[in-house]
Amino acid sequence: MAKAVTQSILVVGGGMSGLSAALEAAEAGHEVYLVDKNPYLGGRVAQLHQYFPKLCPPYCGLEINFRRLKNNPKLRVFTLAEVTSVSGGEGDWDVSIQLNPRYVNEKCTACNKCNEACTMEIDNPFNYGMNKIKAAYLPHDLAFPMRYVLDPVLVKSSEAKKVQDACPYDAIDLDMCPQTVNMKVGAIVWATGWKPYDAAKLDTYGFGAYPNVITNVMMERLAAFNGPTQGKILRPSDGKAPETIAFIQCAGSRDENHLPFCSSICCLASLKQTTYIREQYPDAKITIFFIDIRATDRLEDFYRKVKEDQNVQFFKGKVAKIEQDAATNNLILRVEDTTTMTLHEIPVEMVVLATGMQPNTSESPVPIAVQYDDYGFIASMAARPGIVASGCTRTPAGVSESVQDGTAAALKAIQSLVRR
Amino acid sequence: MERKLAVYICTGCGIGEALDIEQLSKVATKDCKAPICRNHPNLCNKDGVQLINNDIANEGATVLVIAACSPRVMYDVFNFDGCVLERTNIREQVVWCQKPKDEDTQMMAEDYLRMGVAKANKMELPDPYQPEQEMSKDILVVGGGLTGLTAALEASRAGYQVVLVEKEAELGGFQRTVSQKVTFPYKELKANDLGQLVEAVQKDGNIKVYTGAKVEKISGGPCVFDVSIKQNGSTAEHHMGAVVLAAGWQPYDPTKLDSKLGYGTSPNVITNVQFEEMFVSAPVTRPSDSVPVKAVAFLQCAGQRDPEHLSYCSSVCCLAALKQAVQIKQQDPEANVFVVYKEMRTPGQGEDFYRKAQQEGVIFVRCQSPEVILRGNNLTVEADDELMGEKVLLDNLDLVVLATGMMPATAFGEDFKAPQPKEGEEKKEEIQVPADAILVSDILNLEYRLGPELPGLQYGFPDSHYICFPYESRRTGIYAAGCVRRPMGTANALEDGAGAALKAIQCVELTTRGMAVHPRAGDLTYPEFFMQRCTQCKRCTEECPFGAINEDEKGNPLPQPTRCRRCSVCMGACPERIISFKNYSVEMIGGMIKSINVPDEYDEKPRILVLACENDAYPALDMVGLRRQTYNAWVRVITLRCLGSLNLVWIADTLSKGIDGVFLLGCRHGDNYQCHFVKGSELADIRLSKVKETLERLVLESDRVRFETISIADYDKLPALLDQFAERLVEVGPNPYKGY
């Protein structure tokens, strides 16, 4: 086999598995380029409040990872970047990366003056649109790289110049355009992750129409201090503290009409979220509507612990329909208890839909032919010689499995470089 | 290196507006005697950096103190080869969180500058560790099952030499007994291709295989492991770089199961493991008389998810049972096949195989407590079917298969007991160090003072406690993979073997360059011991979270730097203070404390020393500044690599200087510990409890010393925590040692 033409590795996706693949390969001594389409690294885990089962903050591990990144000159990062074309073969890939404009350059010191000067607001993407932020913003408190972003809508508006003038360091460049960088790399790790399944497609659940029906990823933002409510779990319709909450598991998962596969982590995610609620509301009544509780391995201990909570009820049955009481914005759940074969109409103040993970490759495939399974996941870690699939690109995975995957992917990428 | 101090003060980002820069510069030139002191309105831009580079090139500046933003930002800009660099944070932790143009804010900035210079003056450039012996990059894989074979092959494909040790006469582990498997894309049964993997390993020129062999002894450390492998009465010696532990699992002993499950009452009640073993190549028949099987019940979670047996779930038994059920159905579509389950756990695309089993006609009964009853020759399962709401009787069964669980090979053996002091030997002052859970399982046989095997996390699994870092075991250079680490199926085990192989490779690559591994990857410093003053108290050898220090018969520590993670717990533990790093030492922190200007009690300006863990507390403090929140101006923060590096002399230094209180800010310890160095936070807490007695003797209130756990995301709570401590100190009154 020919020696690799170039000795560098391109990792596409800076979420948990991509970040791990990049760091592990760089620490093993290889040149790595890491690209992410967001203006910050960390992907979806940065938007979580805590991980199960230790209930630790994502940033605890991310901070260490970013420190490793900072200390490693072999790892170079491009944010707001997307790979638009891939051609060639193992050891000799030609890739084109589109760098989308941040409108802020490397002189940014994060002093916040642009944000103070700006009046235009946008939906906050980090909080799944649950609140608004200024259009000149730092993506979130612990954002890495710590550099501000200007929303394109601001740049086109009349306020743009005012915001630019507010910057004392000449860090705002309104003329930035998308740029294309062409590179040669030896191996590629594809780790573009997942997006939450669109709950609006679950037409009997009223997501989008009923304000107090939210998804599990939105609950993470509600519980987080840098979320839309400073960490207080409140009903979106009226800001009231919910006294009764329902979790609907497998919302759009294990369902041939939506995502036929199981997303592996939503059971634990809901169990974890019951602890968020319990911490704030000692008396709130929580019901979990489930098919099977998938708490594998030692996560069983966490499940056991949540079962001890007297105010958490496990109800075996799939909710058929959710209706709303227009006066109170409370919800009514129509569900059959399969163990007693009785129909129930259960009123609750808030509903959390445990929606699944849809791989991003199902909508944005790799720009070169690889094998996918029926659901858009890349069919195997060895996507094709010289391209490795990692993390939720391959199968729904939690944090630990994603890091494990990223580590394995780093090795396979290295093998592509050194095969004799 | 000739030392010449140069101080740079950035006046951007509001610093210039909030502070009297001229006054601050005088602190540098007069108090700190800095021969060079400059300020610049935007130090991180090209001109600012050029200013510094000019001084390095033309003025001989070698010790740089940059008073500006946090060291967590602009790291790529402020990067100067061959110089000692100290980043003093006067932005996030002074100007952004304190009142501008205020006397107290000015005092804070001036103190920080003094502390920064005191720190830089005690920092030296690292000198990477090179052991005397030659360093090896070869990888040892212990265990020749699926995971071990994969780890060996993956390492070889990356260009490394491997030695593989397997205790059985043949390679393959448990998978040898598995004829068919279920894996991606989980649509149907697949033939087990283990044979190909075994052949690939045997043919691979980079891999030396020992079967019917065991590891008799491992001594040394990463890149200098000395491994003795015993095979057929003779011993082979290898000098190796890193280890992958893939020793696999044992099935739970079925004789220990609840009698309700009927194991032992009939030869036709078997375990899932026995199912595989019995039917590797032959069709499934009744064990008692080899009659073809027409009715089978699979009972899930046998002796698992049950604190009386195995508390955890073995993850794969649901899918394994479905596989076995489908195997029977494919052998005989008319057979009645029942799966009696509690929860059906087929995550991910495995859901497709659950669907397949249903399509093949397997019947599912959901019941939390089935019972196996033998009446004469009639083997029956009684189950309360949750979904039908009635009792179900599955009788005249030919076979009952109990899904028993997996126990790691490391869960067997006697508890390891650390060497106790001999008869008559004086017991040194006891410190209750949290003990590692190690069983003498005769797998690695490490010649380590803290035990011969990897410490178990829970239930005997030598797993990492870090969700984000699944391979970080407690012994550097030794990585667990496969079912010894956690119960897993073949698909996962293939990845795990590759992942652990990478960590092993990374370890040898970093170590040969004199660098530490995770979490201080790339660190070129290492602990140096001034042995002349050692009193053999054994604190360092016992407290090291990674077992990196051996001990000789006299109790002298024998440091093994390649096993070291550079956490500095040993430095904190040593009462004689003989341990130091080139850029981090007891003296350095002591010097920083002593450089703080402590106003006398009439000024009514208390002083609080905050010792902050750099991994979580320090970033949280930065976030308070980023958010422009504020806390009292008495606080002076010193960063520690880990709270475990707390040396109690610093408490003495602080209080004898008249500082009113010491506040330790670090991560959570206990069951769900967060400490990136495992025990650091806990050890600091234990050491502090000893200090409280001393304080009482000195007639100082024990309230003056406090430990608070904080996570990196708790920055919203930090101002209140610091302010409450300040209020308490005001109640307690000024430190009587002020002015002495």
Interface residues (C-beta under 8 A of the other chain):
Chain A: M16 E24 E27 A28 G29 H49 Y51 P53 K54 L55 C56 P57 Y59 C60 G61 L62 E63 I64 N65 R67 R68 K70 N71 N72 K107 T109 A110 C111 N112 D141 L142 M146 P168 Y169 A224 F225 Q230 G231 R254 P260 F261 C262 S263 S264 D292 I293 R294 A295 T296 D297 R298 L299 E300 D301 K316 T338 T339 T340 M341 D373 D374 Y375 F377 A379 S380 M381 T395 P396 A397 G398 V399 S400 E401 V403 Q404 D405 T407 A408 A410 L411 K412 I414 Q415 V418 R419 R420
Chain B: G12 C13 G14 N42 C44 N45 C69 R72 V73 M74 Y75 D76 E154 R157 A158 G159 F184 P185 R305 S311 Y312 C313 S314 S315 E343 M344 R345 T346 P347 G348 Q349 G350 E351 D352 R355 E386 L387 G389 Q458 Y459 F461 H465 Y466 I467 C468 F469 P470 Y471 R486 P487 M488 N492 E495 D496 A498 G499 A501 L502 K503 I505 Q506 E509 L510 V517 H518 P519 A521 G522 N615 D616 P619 M623 L626 R627 R628 C667 R668 N672 Q674 H676 S711 I712 A713 Y715 D716
